């Protein structure tokens, strides 16, 4: 089996390629230098040359606030780029996994979002990822859409690394305490994605580490686990004042994973502990 992975320089793409290789599965990792996903000709040429059995599409424009001012670029990457890949997967009749986000939902209430709930994105980033989902669903039958949230991994920037960096020159920080969700460790997620791509259990899934917290809770846990003395002050989203609208409710139901026989990800606290060990070493 041969699998092409986009966004290999990012947190998730990097871990997915490692997981495939660990299992002896041929992996072709590409990033913008090898395949510009916004260029349909480039996508067609590379995927036709490699002839993979599946594409795991991890590349994305994820700068949520910057997207509000760079809507055209964000759409070219997240919507058009995804459509370009889906189109070639259709031509070659190969499977596709598209990585999506909790931002496709309206973000209100407290009930966990179900995979089939109505989508109502509140930001440019969320809207363009939603358009990517629509392209995949319109063009393909053999697809997995996997929505994730609050991602952290060894490769690239994330909330955990930001907190650790801030601790180098701050002894007090403020973190929002009215947005709730589940962190996702890319090392754990990569295992699930590879499990998935080896099946024909297509559809829309949610995949995060188990357990719910606020960003404030998450920050406190990071410092505690890392043994760093830091005062974390809770602040509301309104007081924090980010450019893009953030979902207050990013809880996502993972029952569909269980129903289809997939092993769910470990608790986020366990993931954080292992992650910090890896960073330390």
N, C-alpha and C positions, 0 to 999 in steps of 0.2 A: 504493500500500500504506500502511496505517496501523497503527502499533504503539503499544500502551499499555505504559508502563514504570512499575512500582511502585518506591517507595524512591528517588525522584529526588533527594532531599537527601543520600543516602548516597554513599559512594565510587563504587560500581559504577553505580548508577542514573544518576548525574550523567554519567559517561563514556559510558554506553550512549546516552542521549539526544543527547549531542554527536555521537557516531559516526553515528547515524541521520540527524541533520540535515545532517551533512557529506556524506552520500550522497544527499541530496534525498528522504529517506523521511519521511513525516509521523509525528512523534513526539508522543505525549501523555504527559507526565511527571506522575505523581501522588505525593503523600506523604500522611501521615495527615490533613492539613487537607482535602484534596480527596476522599480515599477511605480510610476507616478499614477496613483489611482484616479486622479482627476482627468487624465488623458486616456480616452477610450482606446486609442490605437496602441498605446503602451501596454494597457491592461490585456488587450486581446493578444498581442504579440507574445508577452511573457507567459500568460496562462496556456496559450496554445502550444508554446514551445515546451513547457514543463509537463503538460497533460496530467495534472494531479487527479486523484480520486476524490479529493475534497479541498475546499478552501476554508481556512479559519481566518475570518476577517477582523483583525484587532486594531487596524489603523483607524485613527479618528482625529478630528479637531476637538480637543477637550478643554480649551481655555474658556471656561464658562462666561466670565465677565468680558473678556476681550471679544467674544463672539457677538456681543451686543453692538459693537462698533465695526465688526468685520463679517457682517452677515453673508455677503456674497462668497467670500472664501470658505467660511464655515459650511455653507450649503454645497459648495463645489466638492468639498472633502466628504462630508457626512452623508449627503443625499446622492449627488451625482456620482461620486466615487463608488458608493455602494451599488448603485444601479449598474455602473460599468462592469463591476465584478459579477453581479447577479446575471447580467446578460450573457457573459462568457460561460458561466456555470451552466446556464440553460443550454447553450449551444453544445457544450461537451457532456451534458447530462451528468454533472458531478455535484456532490453535496456541498452545501455552504452553511457555515455557522457565522451569523452576524451578531456582534457584541453590541447590545443596546444598553439602555439606562433607565433608572427610576425617574429621570427628568421627563419622560414621555407622559407621565401622569400629572394631574392637576395639583397633587401634593397636599390636599386638604384632608381633614378627618383623622381618625385614629385606626381605622380598620386596615389590615394589611392588604395591599393591592394584589388582585388575582391576575394571572397572565392574560385572561380574556377581557379584563375591565376596559371601559372606554378610555381612550387616550386623550389628554387635554393639556399639551405642553404649555408652560408659562414663560419660556425663555427661547431665545434664538437657538441655543445649543439643543434644548429639548425638542424644538420643532424640527430641526434638521435631522436629528436622530430618528424621529418619528417618520419623516419622509423616507429615510433609509429603510426602516421597517416595511413601509408600504411598497417600496420598490421590490424588496425581497419576496414579499407575499404575493405581489402581482405577477412576478416573472417565474417563480419556482414552486415546485412541489416538494423537492428534497431539501428542505431548509430547517435550520434550528435558529430561532431568535433567542438569545440569552441576555436577559436584562440584569445588570450588575449595579453596584453602588459603592461609594466610599472606598475606592480602590487603593491598595498599597502593595508595593513590590520592591525588589532589590534595584531594578533598573529604572531610572527616571525619578521625577519629583512626586511627592505625595504629602499628605497631611502629617504623617508620622515624622518624616524627615524634616518638614517645616518646624514642627514642635521642638525637635531635638536641636535644630539650628537656632531657634529663638532662645533656647535655654543657655546658649553660649554667652549672650549679652543682655539677658533680661532675667529679673527674678519675679516679675509679675506680668501675666498676660490676661487678656479677656477672650473668651470663646463663647460662641452662641449656645444657648441651652434650650432652645425651643424648636430645633429640627431633630427628628428622630429617624434612625435607620440602622443598618447593619454594615459594619466594615467588611471588605472583601480582600483577602490575601491572594495575590495572583498565583502564588505557588500552589495553593489549594484548588483554586479555580481551574488552573491548567490541567490538573488531573481529571477533573470532572469533564472538561471540554473534550479531552482525548477519549475518555470513556464514552461520551456521547457520540462523537463522530464515527465510532466503530459500530454504531447501531443504525437502525432505520426508524428510531422513535422520534420522528420529526415533530416540530411544533414550537410554541412559544413557552419559554421557561424563565423562572427567576432563580438566580444563584448568587447568594452572599453567604458569608460565614453566619453561623447560628447566633441568635441573641440580638437584643435591641439596646441601643444606647443613644444619648445625645452627643453632639460634637464635644460638648463640655465634659461629659462622662468619659468619652474616648481620650480626650487630652489628659485628664486626671490619671487615667489608667496608664497612659504612655509614660508619664513622669514617674509614677509609682513603680512601674515595672523596670524602668531604666535606673531607678535609684537616684532621681534628680529632685532636689528640693526646689519646688516652684509653686508660687501662689497663682492659682487659676481662678479668675473671677468670671462668673456667669453673666452673659449679656443677651438681650433679645436680638432677633434678626433685624428688627426695625432700628434699634440703637446701633447695630454694627454697620448697617447701610452699604451692602454690596450693590454693584451695578445691576447684575442679573437677578431675577427672582429665583429663590431657592425653594424646593419643596419642604414644607414643614413635616410632612409625613412621607418618609421613604421606606416605610415597612413594606416588605414584599413577601407574599405567601410562597413557600417552597414545596407545598404539598405535591405538586405535579412531579417533582423529582422522585419523591418516594413512590408515588403511584406507578411510575415507569421503571422502577427498580434501580434508580441511580443513587449512589451514596452521597448524602448531603455533606456539606463542608463542616469542619469542626467549629466549636465555639470561637467567637472573635477574640476572646481573652487568650485562649490557647494559641491562636494564630499570631497574635501580637507578641506573645512571649517568644515563640519560635523565630519570628521575624527579627526581633531585637537581638537575639543570639546570633543570627546570620550577619546582621549589620556590624556587630561587635567583632566578629571574626573576619 
